Amino acid sequence: MQPDDTIVLQTDRLSLRRMSLNDAEFIVELLNDPAFLRFIGDKGVRNSEDARRYIVTGPMDSYQRHGFGLWLVELKGSNCPIGICGLLKRESLADVDLGFAFLPQYRSKGYAYESAAAVMDHARTHLGLRRVVAISNADNTGSHRVLEKIGMGFDRMIRLSAEGPEIWLMASDLTGGSAPPPKPGSSAC
């Protein structure tokens, strides 16, 4: 098992590392951002204690069980945390899924694309995954653009639970197979 704070991936501008309990304050800020609450949901994290519990039972547990999880994204050089990006294994999905979220001041700067592309490459080359999916609210066009740019396409509408909202399932074949189907409302040429 790797220690806390281990750098997992690096890009030209970013480092992705395992979360540690020292990241609690950042997690409180990120998980209470209005866009996070709207598009991802309320994780019940209101203070540092809640954030530490979230880190231990979410990312840290996933690192131990699966060898991957949501990683903290930092600006290289400054070690300034700007978001999270990584892989999750949900019981409600057959495939591993990609997730990401960034603080408002770091959106629309290419960081989500840069980190998500690195995670997808890691999924293929180091984890040997053949398919990765992502879930997204139908109106989360920013996430859709990032996911399409890294090679994902609309797969189908799903519900993660019987009472949950209908959401997009996007997918990417990492084996170099056929292109994904078009998203709803688009025409395939």
N, C-alpha and C positions, 0 to 999 in steps of 0.2 A: 504494500500500500504506500502511496506517495504522501509526503507530508502536506499540511496546509500550505497555501500560497504557491504551490508548484506551478510554474509556467507550462502550459500545455501546448499552446500555439503562438506563433508570432507572425505578423504581417509587416509590411513596410512601416505602418503607423501605429500598430496596436499590439498589445500582449493580451492573451487570454489565459487566465490562470484559475486554479481551483479557488473557490470561495473559502474564507475562514471566518471564525467568529468575530474577527476584527473588522469585518465588512458590514456589521449590523447597522450602523448609522446610514451608510449608503443604501442598503436594502430598504430601510424605512422610507427614505426619500423616494426611491424609484417605485416601490410598490404602492405608494400613495399619490403618485402623479396622476392627474385626471385622465390622461390618455391610457395609462396602464389599467386603471379601474374600469374604464369604458370598454376597452378592446380585449383585455385579458381577464379581468375580474378582481374582486376584492378577496385578497388572501388573508384578511384579518390581522395584518401586521400594522400595529399602531405605535409601537415603541421598540427599544433595543432588545428587550426580553423576547418579544414576539418575533423579531427579526432573527435572533440567534436560534430560536426554535425552528423557524422556517429554514434556515441554512442547514441545521443538523438533520432535520427530517426530510428535507428535499434534496438539495444539491449534494451534501456530504453523504447521505445515504445512497444516492444514485452512484456516486463515484465508487463506493465500496461494493455495491451490488452489481453494477453493470460496467464499470470502468470508464464511464462518461457521465455527464450531467450538464447542468447550466454552469458556465464559467463566467467569471467576472472579466469584463473588457476594460482595459486601461489604455490610456495614451502612452505610447512608448516614451521613455525618458522622464516624464513627470510622474508616472505611476498614478495618474489621476483617473479614478473610476468613472466611466461614462455610461456603462450599461451592462447587460448580460446577454450571452449568446451560447447556445450549446444544444445538446441532444437530450431528449427525455424518452423514457419507456413507460407509456401509460397502459394500464390494464385494459382500457377501453379501445385501444388501437392495436392492430396487428403489427404495425411497423413502428420503428423508432421515429420520433418526430423532432424537427428542428424548431427551436424557439428563440426569440430575441426581444429585447426591450431596451430602449435608451432614454436617458434624460432629455427633456425638450431641447436644451441648448446644443445637443450633439446629434440631433436629427437633421436629415437633408444635407449631410456632409459626406456621405458615402461610407460611414462607419458600419452601418448595419450590413450593407452589401459586402464590405471587406471582411468582416468577421464571419458572416454566414457562408461566404465562399470558402474561407479557410476551414470552417467546421465541416462543410460538405466534402472537401478534399480529404480531410482527416477521416471522415466516416468511410470513405471509399478505400483510401490507401492504407490506413493503419487499423481500422476496425473491421474491414472486409464487408461492410454493409452493401447490399445490392439495391436497396430501395430505401429512401427516406421520404417522409411525408411532413406536412405542416398543416396546422389548423388555423383558421382566421375568420373573423366576423366578415360577413358579406360586404360591409361598408368600410372595411379597413384597407383602403386603396393603397396607402403607403406600404403596408406589408405585402400586398399583392405584387406591387412593382418590384420590391426587393426579391421576393420569391421567384418571380418570372425571370428576373435578371440572372439568378443563379441556376436557372434551368428547370424550375418546377413549373408544372402546369395544373390547371383545374382537373381534379379527378371526379369528385361528386360532392353532393351535399350530405352531411351527416349530423347526428346528434350524439354527444358524448354520454348523455343520460336521457332517460325517457322524458323527463321534465325540462331538459335543457334546450336552448335555442338551436335552430338549424344553422350550421356553420359550413364554411368551405373546407374541404379536404383537398390539399394540393399535394402533388407527388413528383418525385424525380427518380428515374431508373438510373442507378449508378453504374450499370454494366455497359452502357453505351447502346442500349436498345432503341426502340422506336420513340418518337417524339410524343409528349403527353397530349391528350385531347384538348381541344380549345375550351376556353372558359365560357360560362353561360353568356349568351347574347352576342358572341363573336361568330364569324363565319369561317369555316375551314376551307382553304383554297387548295 
